Amino acid sequence: MSIFDTGNPINRYTKVVPVFLTINSAYAPYAAATIHSLTKHADPKRYYRVIILHDGLNLVNRIRLRSLVTRNVALQFKKISHSLYLKAVIMYCAKRKGLGDFFSAAVYYYRFFIPRLFPQYGKAVYLDSDTILLDDVGKLFDTELGENVVAAMPDPKVTVIREFRDYVDKAVGVPHAEYVNDGVMVMDLKKMRKMKYLSTMVNLIKKYDADLVAPDQDYLNVILRGKISKMDARWNMEPSEKLPKDAKLVHFNLFNKPWHYKNVPCEKLFWNAARGTGFTGDLRRQQEAFDAARQKKDHEKVAALIQKAGKLAKMKKPIFELDEK
């Protein structure tokens, strides 16, 4: 264990809750807010190990993140090393740089390396770094999966944006009501290892080399069709001025990031979580620097994503050849 892996001995606690985040240095400030919100709501009788998969975090960010550990919340860093699987993913992503961070291999694909890299865990929680917890993540970890492989929530953006809905139905070939968001998941790592999820995904990437709207998420829905439990919606709530009082997690997914825009829904929840992380100043400066030109570019990026979905939805048949369930 390095000086950057911290926490109390696991055998002092009856249960260990592994929580994974996948980031690069640019995402460290947002991940800090996620981790800080986790520590605020952690059950003092349980032990949590937050494991950060990354492609090279700098020393300053490691030290800042390390300061967030508590008596029962430990932090571990794991740099993803090169492999044939990773090489295939990087090559695939490199062809699709048009939408910038939307296709960062570190952020969007490392989550699928978890079962292979951590054989000691049978089950885990995965969180995107743009999430804020409002309840104990241990309760999410306790979600029963039954015969299913993961638990996740139907993607609300697909439900409300017609182009995304049509894209999922017609191009991906998964009924939009079954299509889930992979930013918050409970994962049965044993089942994922048994079915060789990572190699299956890489084989699909090589076979189709498809230019998709949300590749990591699309592949998940294709590979695990019929094997996904619907998660309690309170564990993956979109920001809203009328956020339910019993919401358990807010996910700042795709639009209106509070570290970019002012006066957006649930911004206070984010800034309260960011306070005390050591990254608040960086986040405020980032928000101030996100001027009108950058906001315009951000809106154009999202509009391009929606336009792409609409174009792909006009395909005569789905991209993937799926077995009928």
Sine and cosine of phi, psi and omega as CSV:
sin_phi,cos_phi,sin_psi,cos_psi,sin_omega,cos_omega
0.00,0.00,0.77,-0.63,-0.02,-1.00
-0.99,0.11,0.11,-0.99,0.02,-1.00
-0.91,0.41,-0.22,0.98,0.00,-1.00
-0.99,-0.12,0.04,1.00,0.10,-1.00
-0.96,-0.29,0.92,-0.40,-0.18,-0.98
-0.80,-0.60,0.37,-0.93,0.07,-1.00
0.65,-0.76,0.23,-0.97,-0.02,-1.00
-0.99,0.13,0.33,-0.94,0.02,-1.00
-0.84,0.53,0.69,-0.73,-0.07,-1.00
-0.90,0.44,-0.56,0.83,-0.12,-0.99
-0.95,0.32,0.00,1.00,0.10,-1.00
-0.99,0.16,-0.17,0.99,-0.11,-0.99
-0.81,-0.58,0.50,-0.87,-0.06,-1.00
-0.97,0.25,-0.50,0.86,-0.02,-1.00
-0.69,-0.72,0.58,-0.81,0.10,-0.99
-0.93,-0.36,0.74,-0.67,0.03,-1.00
-0.95,-0.32,0.98,-0.20,0.05,-1.00
-0.99,0.15,0.80,-0.60,0.01,-1.00
-0.82,-0.58,0.84,-0.54,-0.06,-1.00
-0.96,-0.30,0.64,-0.77,0.19,-0.98
-0.78,-0.62,0.54,-0.84,0.05,-1.00
-0.84,-0.54,0.86,-0.51,-0.11,-0.99
-0.58,-0.81,0.19,-0.98,0.32,-0.95
-0.87,-0.50,-0.05,-1.00,-0.10,-1.00
-0.87,0.49,-0.54,0.84,-0.01,-1.00
-0.90,0.44,-0.48,0.88,-0.05,-1.00
-1.00,-0.05,-0.04,1.00,-0.05,-1.00
-0.84,0.54,-0.67,0.74,0.00,-1.00
-0.88,0.47,-0.60,0.80,-0.01,-1.00
-0.96,0.28,-0.64,0.77,0.05,-1.00
-0.88,0.47,-0.58,0.82,0.03,-1.00
-0.87,0.49,-0.67,0.75,0.03,-1.00
-0.91,0.42,-0.65,0.76,0.04,-1.00
-0.87,0.49,-0.75,0.66,-0.03,-1.00
-0.90,0.43,-0.66,0.75,0.00,-1.00
-0.89,0.45,-0.64,0.77,0.03,-1.00
-0.92,0.39,-0.54,0.84,0.06,-1.00
-0.90,0.44,-0.72,0.70,-0.04,-1.00
-0.90,0.43,-0.56,0.83,-0.02,-1.00
-0.91,0.42,-0.49,0.87,-0.10,-0.99
-0.93,-0.36,0.09,1.00,-0.03,-1.00
-0.93,0.38,0.64,-0.77,0.06,-1.00
-0.95,0.32,0.85,-0.53,-0.05,-1.00
-0.89,0.46,-0.24,0.97,-0.02,-1.00
-1.00,-0.05,0.01,1.00,-0.02,-1.00
-0.86,-0.52,0.29,-0.96,0.00,-1.00
-0.92,-0.40,0.73,-0.69,-0.05,-1.00
-0.85,-0.53,0.71,-0.71,0.11,-0.99
-0.86,-0.50,0.93,-0.37,0.05,-1.00
-1.00,-0.01,0.86,-0.51,-0.07,-1.00
-0.91,-0.41,0.86,-0.50,-0.04,-1.00
-0.98,-0.22,0.91,-0.41,0.11,-0.99
-1.00,0.00,0.75,-0.66,-0.11,-0.99
-0.53,-0.85,0.15,-0.99,0.00,-1.00
-0.91,-0.42,0.32,0.95,0.03,-1.00
0.75,-0.66,0.94,0.33,0.05,-1.00
-0.97,0.26,0.67,-0.74,0.03,-1.00
-0.97,0.26,0.27,-0.96,-0.11,-0.99
-0.88,0.48,-0.67,0.75,-0.02,-1.00
-0.87,0.49,-0.71,0.70,0.00,-1.00
-0.92,0.40,-0.58,0.82,0.04,-1.00
-0.90,0.44,-0.70,0.72,-0.01,-1.00
-0.90,0.44,-0.68,0.73,0.02,-1.00
-0.88,0.47,-0.71,0.70,0.01,-1.00
-0.91,0.41,-0.60,0.80,0.01,-1.00
-0.88,0.48,-0.49,0.87,-0.03,-1.00
-0.93,0.36,-0.18,0.98,-0.06,-1.00
-1.00,0.07,-0.13,0.99,-0.05,-1.00
-0.92,0.40,0.46,-0.89,0.02,-1.00
-0.76,-0.65,-0.12,-0.99,-0.03,-1.00
-0.84,0.54,-0.60,0.80,-0.07,-1.00
-0.82,-0.57,0.25,0.97,0.11,-0.99
-0.83,-0.56,0.95,-0.32,0.00,-1.00
-0.99,-0.14,0.26,-0.97,-0.04,-1.00
-0.73,-0.68,0.71,-0.70,0.01,-1.00
-0.73,-0.68,0.67,-0.75,0.05,-1.00
-0.95,-0.30,0.68,-0.74,0.05,-1.00
-0.69,-0.72,0.93,-0.38,0.05,-1.00
-0.99,0.13,0.75,-0.66,0.01,-1.00
-0.97,0.25,0.86,-0.51,0.01,-1.00
-1.00,-0.01,0.33,-0.94,-0.07,-1.00
-0.94,0.34,0.63,-0.77,0.06,-1.00
-0.50,-0.87,0.15,-0.99,0.03,-1.00
-0.89,0.45,-0.59,0.81,0.03,-1.00
-0.91,0.43,-0.74,0.68,-0.02,-1.00
-0.90,0.43,-0.64,0.77,0.02,-1.00
-0.86,0.51,-0.67,0.74,0.01,-1.00
-0.90,0.44,-0.65,0.76,0.01,-1.00
-0.92,0.40,-0.70,0.71,-0.02,-1.00
-0.89,0.45,-0.67,0.74,0.02,-1.00
-0.89,0.46,-0.65,0.76,0.02,-1.00
-0.89,0.45,-0.71,0.70,-0.02,-1.00
-0.93,0.37,-0.57,0.82,-0.06,-1.00
-0.88,0.47,-0.42,0.91,0.01,-1.00
-0.98,0.21,-0.19,0.98,-0.15,-0.99
-0.77,-0.64,0.90,0.44,-0.05,-1.00
-1.00,-0.04,-0.03,1.00,-0.11,-0.99
-0.85,0.53,-0.52,0.85,-0.03,-1.00
-0.96,-0.27,0.34,0.94,0.15,-0.99
0.86,0.51,-0.80,-0.60,-0.13,-0.99
-0.90,0.44,-0.23,0.97,0.04,-1.00
-0.86,0.51,-0.40,0.92,-0.06,-1.00
-0.85,-0.52,0.61,0.79,0.08,-1.00
-0.97,0.24,0.87,-0.50,-0.03,-1.00
-0.86,0.52,-0.65,0.76,-0.04,-1.00
-0.87,0.49,-0.70,0.72,-0.09,-1.00
-0.98,0.20,-0.62,0.79,-0.19,-0.98
-0.98,-0.18,-0.31,0.95,-0.08,-1.00
-0.88,-0.47,-0.36,0.93,-0.06,-1.00
-0.87,0.49,-0.45,0.89,0.00,-1.00
-0.84,0.54,-0.46,0.89,-0.06,-1.00
-1.00,0.08,-0.05,1.00,0.10,-0.99
-1.00,0.01,-0.17,0.99,-0.09,-1.00
-0.84,0.54,-0.77,0.64,-0.03,-1.00
-0.85,0.53,-0.63,0.78,-0.05,-1.00
-0.96,0.29,-0.63,0.78,-0.10,-1.00
-0.99,0.13,-0.34,0.94,-0.09,-1.00
-0.78,-0.63,0.94,0.35,-0.03,-1.00
-0.91,0.41,-0.24,0.97,0.01,-1.00
-0.96,0.27,-0.23,0.97,-0.02,-1.00
-0.95,-0.30,0.70,-0.72,0.06,-1.00
-1.00,-0.10,-0.31,0.95,-0.08,-1.00
-0.44,-0.90,0.51,-0.86,-0.01,-1.00
-0.38,-0.93,0.29,-0.96,0.13,-0.99
-0.96,-0.28,0.68,-0.73,0.14,-0.99
-0.92,-0.40,0.71,-0.71,0.04,-1.00
-0.77,-0.64,0.71,-0.70,0.22,-0.98
-0.92,0.40,0.38,-0.92,-0.04,-1.00
-0.99,0.11,0.11,0.99,0.10,-0.99
-0.94,-0.34,0.59,0.81,0.02,-1.00
-0.89,-0.46,0.51,-0.86,0.07,-1.00
-0.79,-0.61,0.84,-0.55,0.00,-1.00
-0.99,0.12,0.66,-0.75,0.04,-1.00
-0.88,-0.47,0.07,1.00,0.01,-1.00
-0.46,-0.89,0.10,-0.99,-0.05,-1.00
-0.93,0.37,0.88,-0.48,-0.01,-1.00
-0.90,0.44,-0.32,0.95,0.08,-1.00
-0.88,0.48,-0.53,0.85,0.04,-1.00
-0.92,0.39,-0.60,0.80,0.07,-1.00
-0.92,0.39,-0.68,0.74,0.03,-1.00
-0.84,0.54,-0.56,0.83,-0.04,-1.00
-0.97,0.26,-0.04,1.00,0.02,-1.00
-0.81,0.58,0.77,-0.63,0.03,-1.00
-0.99,0.15,0.78,-0.63,-0.04,-1.00
-0.98,-0.18,-0.29,0.96,-0.04,-1.00
0.86,0.51,-0.77,-0.64,0.00,-1.00
-1.00,0.06,-0.06,1.00,-0.05,-1.00
-0.99,0.16,0.25,-0.97,-0.10,-1.00
-0.99,-0.11,-0.63,0.78,0.06,-1.00
-0.67,-0.74,0.31,-0.95,0.20,-0.98
-0.89,-0.45,0.74,-0.68,0.00,-1.00
-0.41,-0.91,0.17,-0.99,-0.07,-1.00
-0.96,-0.29,0.65,-0.76,0.11,-0.99
-0.76,0.65,0.70,-0.71,-0.10,-0.99
-0.94,0.34,0.90,-0.44,-0.05,-1.00
-0.92,0.39,-0.48,0.88,0.03,-1.00
-0.91,0.42,-0.58,0.82,0.04,-1.00
-0.93,0.37,-0.57,0.82,-0.01,-1.00
-0.92,0.38,-0.63,0.78,-0.16,-0.99
-0.98,-0.19,-0.32,0.95,-0.03,-1.00
-0.97,-0.26,0.91,-0.41,-0.15,-0.99
-0.84,0.54,-0.69,0.73,-0.03,-1.00
-0.87,0.49,-0.66,0.76,0.04,-1.00
-0.92,0.40,-0.66,0.75,-0.01,-1.00
-0.88,0.47,-0.72,0.69,0.01,-1.00
-0.91,0.40,-0.62,0.79,0.02,-1.00
-0.87,0.50,-0.73,0.69,-0.02,-1.00
-0.90,0.43,-0.71,0.70,-0.01,-1.00
-0.90,0.44,-0.72,0.70,-0.20,-0.98
-0.99,-0.16,-0.57,0.82,-0.04,-1.00
-1.00,-0.07,-0.75,0.67,0.02,-1.00
-0.96,0.27,-0.60,0.80,0.04,-1.00
1.00,0.05,0.35,0.94,0.06,-1.00
-0.91,-0.42,0.74,-0.67,0.05,-1.00
-0.82,0.57,0.76,-0.65,-0.15,-0.99
-0.87,0.49,-0.46,0.89,0.02,-1.00
-0.93,0.36,-0.33,0.94,0.00,-1.00
-0.99,-0.15,-0.20,0.98,-0.10,-0.99
-0.97,0.23,0.82,-0.58,-0.11,-0.99
-0.93,-0.36,0.35,-0.94,0.12,-0.99
-1.00,0.05,0.74,-0.67,-0.06,-1.00
-0.99,-0.15,0.30,0.95,0.00,-1.00
-0.99,0.16,-0.31,0.95,0.09,-1.00
-0.67,-0.74,0.89,-0.45,-0.05,-1.00
-0.60,-0.80,0.53,-0.85,0.29,-0.96
-0.97,-0.26,0.82,-0.57,-0.16,-0.99
-0.89,-0.46,0.77,-0.63,0.15,-0.99
-1.00,0.05,0.99,-0.13,-0.11,-0.99
-0.93,0.36,-0.51,0.86,0.05,-1.00
-0.88,0.47,-0.73,0.68,0.00,-1.00
-0.91,0.40,-0.60,0.80,0.01,-1.00
-0.92,0.40,-0.59,0.80,0.07,-1.00
-0.93,0.37,-0.68,0.73,-0.04,-1.00
-0.88,0.47,-0.63,0.77,-0.02,-1.00
-1.00,0.05,-0.02,1.00,0.00,-1.00
0.83,0.56,0.83,0.55,-0.10,-1.00
-0.84,0.54,-0.74,0.67,-0.09,-1.00
-0.87,0.50,-0.74,0.67,-0.01,-1.00
-0.92,0.39,-0.56,0.83,0.06,-1.00
-0.89,0.46,-0.70,0.71,0.01,-1.00
-0.89,0.46,-0.72,0.70,-0.02,-1.00
-0.90,0.44,-0.62,0.79,0.05,-1.00
-0.89,0.45,-0.63,0.78,0.06,-1.00
-0.91,0.41,-0.66,0.75,0.03,-1.00
-0.85,0.52,-0.71,0.70,-0.02,-1.00
-0.93,0.36,-0.62,0.79,-0.06,-1.00
-0.93,0.37,-0.71,0.70,-0.13,-0.99
-0.98,-0.19,-0.51,0.86,-0.05,-1.00
0.70,0.71,0.70,0.71,-0.17,-0.99
-0.99,0.16,0.64,-0.76,0.08,-1.00
-1.00,0.02,1.00,-0.03,-0.15,-0.99
-0.98,-0.20,0.19,-0.98,0.02,-1.00
-0.99,0.16,-0.72,0.69,0.01,-1.00
-0.72,-0.69,0.97,0.26,-0.20,-0.98
-0.80,0.60,-0.80,0.60,-0.05,-1.00
-0.84,0.54,-0.69,0.73,-0.02,-1.00
-0.95,0.32,-0.63,0.78,0.03,-1.00
-0.89,0.45,-0.71,0.71,0.01,-1.00
-0.89,0.46,-0.66,0.75,0.02,-1.00
-0.85,0.53,-0.74,0.68,-0.04,-1.00
-0.92,0.39,-0.55,0.83,0.03,-1.00
-0.95,0.31,-0.74,0.67,-0.07,-1.00
-0.93,0.38,-0.62,0.78,-0.10,-1.00
-0.97,-0.25,0.34,0.94,0.02,-1.00
-0.83,0.56,0.80,-0.60,-0.02,-1.00
1.00,0.09,0.02,1.00,-0.04,-1.00
-0.81,-0.59,0.43,0.90,-0.05,-1.00
-0.87,-0.49,0.81,-0.59,0.10,-0.99
-0.99,0.12,0.62,-0.78,0.07,-1.00
-0.99,0.17,0.87,-0.49,-0.02,-1.00
-0.97,0.26,0.49,-0.87,0.14,-0.99
-0.81,0.59,0.84,-0.54,-0.10,-0.99
-0.86,0.52,-0.38,0.92,-0.02,-1.00
-0.92,0.38,-0.27,0.96,0.00,-1.00
-1.00,-0.02,0.07,1.00,0.07,-1.00
-0.43,-0.90,0.94,0.35,-0.07,-1.00
-1.00,-0.05,0.66,-0.75,0.13,-0.99
-0.97,0.26,0.54,-0.84,0.07,-1.00
-0.85,0.53,0.68,-0.74,-0.02,-1.00
-0.43,-0.90,0.56,-0.83,0.08,-1.00
-0.92,0.39,-0.37,0.93,0.01,-1.00
-0.91,-0.41,0.76,0.65,0.00,-1.00
-0.88,0.47,0.76,-0.64,0.01,-1.00
-0.84,0.54,0.59,-0.80,-0.04,-1.00
-0.90,0.43,-0.41,0.91,-0.02,-1.00
-0.99,-0.13,0.29,0.96,0.06,-1.00
-0.87,0.49,0.61,-0.79,-0.06,-1.00
-0.93,-0.36,-0.34,0.94,0.02,-1.00
-0.39,-0.92,0.68,-0.73,0.08,-1.00
-0.94,-0.35,0.75,-0.66,-0.06,-1.00
-0.89,-0.45,0.93,-0.36,0.00,-1.00
-0.99,0.11,0.93,0.37,-0.16,-0.99
-1.00,0.03,0.84,-0.55,0.15,-0.99
0.96,0.27,-0.87,0.49,-0.13,-0.99
-0.96,-0.27,0.38,-0.93,0.25,-0.97
0.77,0.64,0.83,0.56,0.07,-1.00
-0.92,0.38,0.75,-0.66,-0.06,-1.00
-0.93,0.36,-0.31,0.95,0.07,-1.00
-0.99,0.10,-0.03,1.00,0.09,-1.00
-0.93,-0.37,-0.65,0.76,-0.13,-0.99
-0.89,-0.46,0.51,-0.86,0.10,-0.99
-0.99,-0.12,0.41,-0.91,0.08,-1.00
0.87,0.50,0.71,0.70,0.08,-1.00
-0.95,-0.30,0.40,-0.92,-0.02,-1.00
-0.83,0.55,0.67,-0.74,0.08,-1.00
0.92,0.40,0.31,0.95,-0.01,-1.00
-0.89,0.46,-0.54,0.84,0.00,-1.00
-0.90,0.45,-0.58,0.81,0.03,-1.00
-0.89,0.46,-0.65,0.76,0.02,-1.00
-0.92,0.39,-0.76,0.65,-0.07,-1.00
-0.93,0.38,-0.52,0.85,0.09,-1.00
-0.91,0.42,-0.62,0.79,0.02,-1.00
-0.96,0.29,-0.56,0.83,-0.02,-1.00
-0.96,0.27,-0.45,0.89,-0.02,-1.00
-0.89,0.45,0.78,-0.63,0.02,-1.00
1.00,-0.02,0.04,1.00,-0.02,-1.00
-1.00,0.03,-0.27,0.96,-0.10,-0.99
1.00,-0.02,-0.08,1.00,-0.03,-1.00
-0.94,-0.33,0.00,1.00,-0.11,-0.99
-0.85,0.52,-0.70,0.71,0.01,-1.00
-0.87,0.49,-0.69,0.73,0.04,-1.00
-0.86,0.50,-0.68,0.73,-0.03,-1.00
-0.92,0.39,-0.65,0.76,0.03,-1.00
-0.91,0.42,-0.66,0.75,0.02,-1.00
-0.91,0.40,-0.59,0.81,0.04,-1.00
-0.90,0.43,-0.65,0.76,0.01,-1.00
-0.91,0.42,-0.67,0.74,0.01,-1.00
-0.91,0.41,-0.55,0.83,-0.03,-1.00
-0.98,0.21,-0.24,0.97,-0.03,-1.00
-0.99,0.14,0.96,0.27,-0.13,-0.99
-0.97,0.22,-0.10,-0.99,-0.06,-1.00
-0.86,0.52,-0.61,0.79,-0.01,-1.00
-0.91,0.41,-0.67,0.75,0.01,-1.00
-0.95,0.32,-0.58,0.81,0.06,-1.00
-0.90,0.44,-0.66,0.75,0.03,-1.00
-0.88,0.48,-0.70,0.72,0.01,-1.00
-0.90,0.43,-0.62,0.79,0.02,-1.00
-0.90,0.44,-0.70,0.72,0.03,-1.00
-0.90,0.44,-0.63,0.78,0.01,-1.00
-0.91,0.41,-0.59,0.81,0.01,-1.00
-0.90,0.44,-0.71,0.70,0.01,-1.00
-0.91,0.41,-0.67,0.74,0.01,-1.00
-0.88,0.47,-0.61,0.79,0.02,-1.00
-0.91,0.41,-0.59,0.81,0.02,-1.00
-0.91,0.41,-0.68,0.73,0.02,-1.00
-0.92,0.40,-0.66,0.75,0.02,-1.00
-0.89,0.46,-0.66,0.75,0.03,-1.00
-0.88,0.47,-0.67,0.75,0.03,-1.00
-0.87,0.49,-0.69,0.72,0.00,-1.00
-0.89,0.45,-0.62,0.79,0.00,-1.00
-0.93,0.38,-0.71,0.70,-0.01,-1.00
-0.92,0.38,-0.47,0.88,0.00,-1.00
-0.91,0.41,-0.26,0.96,-0.01,-1.00
-1.00,0.06,0.06,1.00,0.03,-1.00
-0.88,0.47,0.52,-0.85,-0.04,-1.00
-0.97,0.25,-0.45,0.89,0.04,-1.00
-0.56,-0.83,0.37,-0.93,-0.01,-1.00
-0.86,0.50,0.45,-0.89,0.03,-1.00
-0.90,0.43,-0.68,0.73,-0.08,-1.00
-0.99,-0.12,0.58,-0.82,0.09,-1.00
-1.00,-0.01,0.98,-0.22,-0.08,-1.00
-0.98,-0.20,0.61,-0.79,0.13,-0.99
-0.96,0.28,0.65,-0.76,0.05,-1.00
-0.93,0.37,0.74,-0.68,0.00,-1.00
-1.00,-0.06,0.00,0.00,0.00,0.00
